[in-house]
Amino acid sequence: MHIYKKLYCDKKTEPQKKKIIRKIKYHGGLFNIYVIVVSAGKDYFEMIPGHQFKQKAYPIKDLMIIGLAGSYDDAIDLVTRMIEDFSAKYGTYQFKKFLMNEKEMNFTGYNRK
């Protein structure tokens, strides 16, 4: 599991982000939380409901968590804000390849040797 160093959070999840990350890591129950991850396919992001992480078999090893939201509507707003920020930073809406090329700098867990 890799976490974006500048993790995006809404007002509800900002004070609880360490607790939420710990619950994801140890398959704790997360209700009314949406976890926004970088998509493994062609899409940019996936919004995963927090209750899915309760399953012990859910594959969290390769997840790249980029945001946390307290409701579905907040998750949509957060994704919109992320797209605006990333397109401004990289100068294009095709920012996923730039983000993945710099994943050692942007995500935790890649600097280990």
N, C-alpha and C positions, 0 to 999 in steps of 0.2 A: 504494500500500500504506500503510495507516494502522495504527499500533500503539497499543494501549491504554497509557496512561501508567503505570498500576499493573499491569503485565503479570503475569498469574498463571503461576507455574511450579511444577513439582514439584521434589523434591530432586535428581533427575538432571539436569534441564535448567537449574536456577538458575545454576550457574557458567558455563554455555555459552550463555546466551541471546543475547548479542551476536553470537557466531559463527553461531548458528542463524538469526538474522534476516538476517545477511549472506548466508548460503547460500540462503535463500528469495529474497532480492532478486536474486541473480545466478544462479538456477536451479542451484544446487549439489546434490549428492546428500545427502539426509537419510534415513537408514534408522533404523528403530525410534524415530521421533519422530512425534508427532501434533500438528498445529497446530489450535487451536480458534479459529474465527472466528465473527463475528456473521453469522447466516444472512440471505441476501437475500430469502428467502420468509417464510412464516408462522412457521417454527420459530425458536427463539431462537439456537441455536448449531449449527455444523457441525464435525465432527471430521474433518480431512483428513489422510490419511497423508502423511508427509513425502516419500516417493518420488515423489508426483505432481508436486511442484515441479521435478523434473528436466526435465520437458517444457518446451521453449522457448515453446510456444504456450499454456501454462497462464496464464489471466488473473489476474495478481496486482495489477493496478492499483487495483481497487476493494475489495480485501480489507481487512477490519478485524480484525486479529489481536488476540485477547484473552487467549490462553493457549497454553502449550507444555507437552507432557507426553512422558515417555519411553516409555510403553507404553499399550496400549489401556485396561488397568485403571486406570492412573494418570490417563488422560484422563477416564474416567468419574468418578473421585473428584474431579478438579479441576472438572468441570462441576457436580457436586453442590455443591461448596464455593462456586462462583460464584453459583449460583442462590440459595443461602442468604444470601450476602453482599449480592447485589443486591436480594433481596426485603426484607432488613432495612433497607437504605439507602433504598429507594423506598417501602417499606410495602405492596407488592403483588407478586403473582407476574406481573403484566402489566408488567414493567419494561422491555421492549424499546423501547417508544415513548419512555420517559423517557431511556433511554440514547442513543437516536438524536437526540433533541432537544438533548441536551447534548454531541453528538459533537465540537464545536469545543473544548470544555473537556477532554474525556476522551481524545481520540485525537490522535496527532502528525500533523503535515502539514496541518492545517486553518487554522493561523494565518498562513499565507503570503499575501502580497499582491502 
